[in-house]
Amino acid sequence: MDGAKLNGKPVTQETLEEKGYKRYHGEGIDIYYSKDICAHIGNCVRGNPEIFEVGRRPWIIADNGTAENAAYVVDTCPSGALKYIRKGE
């Protein structure tokens, strides 16, 4: 799934927040999460436990990895609960 798109269109902060996604700020990437969509498959935690750690608050720390790796992991989310916006693009 393309974590930078929603319904085939590039995501925007406004669209994601309107749909209930919560933003987790990072230097090179912002990661968005919707608890209402999440199927708890765990690809994110297995993909990079430094960025995604369920027992921690906040559970997503975008700067605990590269923006490239964060985008890759978000793209493996089968439910679409995770999205991202890369900065400077």
Order of alpha helices (4+ residues) and beta strands (2+ residues): beta-beta-alpha-beta-beta-alpha-alpha-beta
